[in-house]
Structures are given as structure tokens and as C-alpha cells.
């Protein structure tokens, strides 16, 4: 009867390890796919299918997680790793997860396996060799002193899984700008412009495509002249339209932005913003006074007009909003309080969302 007791103990120990690892893997895989990589996978599927199919966030996360778990079950059945090395049976599944989420940020310019055509066979070869070695060692491993969640073997397997989870995050697509772009594109396609404008709002990432998308969402809400400089503007940006190289969309044609920007009030906003981006304030002041003959105008336009007339010495033809004028004087006072080496950092905290800051301290 002691023999039967040992067998039951072994089954119980393996059952605990198997259940804990399975739970950790399913939670990680679903969460990773659903919350972090869904927009990246959507971009990949859109490009590879020529726009004919659409990636479903829920369906994709569930199906991929289920498929990868079934793959692990097959690997576990073949390898028969049951003790402290059981977590290794998740390696092929996590390798596949890494591969499918390593979507290139330039996938719209052409699909490429990159270094995966070498890495996958090599890593699988190392995996096979490692399994063989562990199978030789496993019969000589000491029997566990405890079973269940708090057993030593369970925690060794969990630690192995965590290391592999970190490797997934390290080698899949973690391009912050690309993640923001794809999420913003999805929300714009759904007409959720407010939500799109919240994407990456607190980040200092400067990306021409992301700026183009934000400008489009702001123009849709007729707030382009009010809020564009609330966001970081990339170096040498002279236009808010697509150039198909630096600034471009993936999930919808660039013409969607171009056509909208060429009509109605958006056409005026885009023209004025182009002049502000290139710091052509004299031409800007001529146009903006015709468009807004009185002092009521969007915030950034008033800021730029104040900037131009103050430094050019030309008299202001119409009064500027008193709040803008007071803020400008505060901006000038703060400039004089700090040395040149640190003034930009101090001003960013209070005036980083103004045209004045972009004009004087933004990247040129």
C-alpha cells in the first residue's frame, strides 16, 4: 500500500504543477493579446489579407490562447516532463506567441520574416536538446517534500514561466509609437475621436503618423487650432497630411485624411497650422486676420498672433483675448527667471501646451 500512496502523491504533485502553470499561461496569453497586442495583430491581419478580413479582439485572443494551450498539451504529452521542468513544455507555445506578435512597424511596406527564419529552427533545436537532457535527469530528482501551490516544484515552474513571459514581451513588437498609432487609427475608424485623442496623451513620443492622426481627430471636432500643441510635435514636421513615407495610415487610405483636409473649414485650419509649424508668422497673421476679423479665435491662433506682434514690433490691429495676453506676459517673465540651460524644462511644465513654447523651444 505504500507504493499506491507514493503514486497518488506523485499524481497530486503533478496535478498541482500542471493546473498552476496552465492557469498562469492562459491568463498571461489572453491578457497580453487582448489588452496589449490586439491593435498590432489587427494591423498585421489587415495588411496580409489586403484589407479583406478583420481581426476581432475577443475572438482573436480566445482562439490564439486556446490554440497555443492545445499545442502545449501535445508537447507535454510527448515530452512527459512532470516535475520541476514541466514549464519548459510551454516554450513552443510562447515562441509562437512571440512570433505572431512581432509584427513589424513597417508591415504596410512589405512583409518579412526578418531573423525568425533562422531563430525559430535554432530555438526549437535547442528546445529538443534541452528536453532530452531533462528527461535524463528527471528520474534522479529528489521527491518533493510538499505538494500544492506552495511546493518548491510549483514555484520553480512558475519562475520559469515568468522568465519566458518576459522574453515574449522583450522580443515581440513593443514600439510605443506604433502601438499608439494603431489604437488611434482603430478609434478614428469607429468615430471615437475623443478616445483617439487620449491615446498616448501623457507620452512624449514624437511620431509624424501619430501627429497626423491626432490632427485629423482634432479637425473632425473643429479643435485643431485649439489643442494641437498640447501634443509633442516631431522634428522637421511641415505638414499634417500624409506623405506616404514618414506620415501614413495603415488601416485606412491616406486619402481619407487628405480629402477631409481639403474641404470646408478644415482646409483653413490645415493651412494656418502649416504656417505655424514652419514658423511663418507674417503670412499666418495676414490670413488669420481675414478669417477672424475680431479677437475671438482658437487659442493657438491667438498665441501665434501675440507672438508675432510682440517680437515684430508691429501694432496689434485687434485686441487679443486678455487671458492669452496675461499668459504670454507670464511666459516672458518665467523665461527671464531661469538660465538658458534649464529654462526650457521649467517652461514645459506650465507652458508646454502653448504655441509659444513650440516656437521657441520645440525641435527645429
Secondary structure, DSSP 8 states (H G I E B T S, - for coil): -HHHHHHHHHHHHHHHHHHHHHHHHHHHHHHIIIIISHHHHHHHHHHHTTTSS---HHHHHHHHHHHHHHHHHHHHHHH---STTGGGGGHHHHHHHHHHT---TTGGG----TTHHHHHHHHHHHHHHHHHHHHHHHTTS---S--STTSHHHHHHHHHHHHHHHHHHHHS---HHHHHHHHHHHHHHTT-HHHHHHTTTT-----HHHHHHHHHHHHHTT-HHHHGGGS---TT---SS--SSSS--SSS-THHHHHHHTSHHHHHHHHHHHHHHTT-HHHHHHHHHHH--SS---HHHHHHHHHHHHHH----SS---HHHHHHHHHHHHHHHHS-HHHHHHHHHHHHTTSHHHHHHHS--
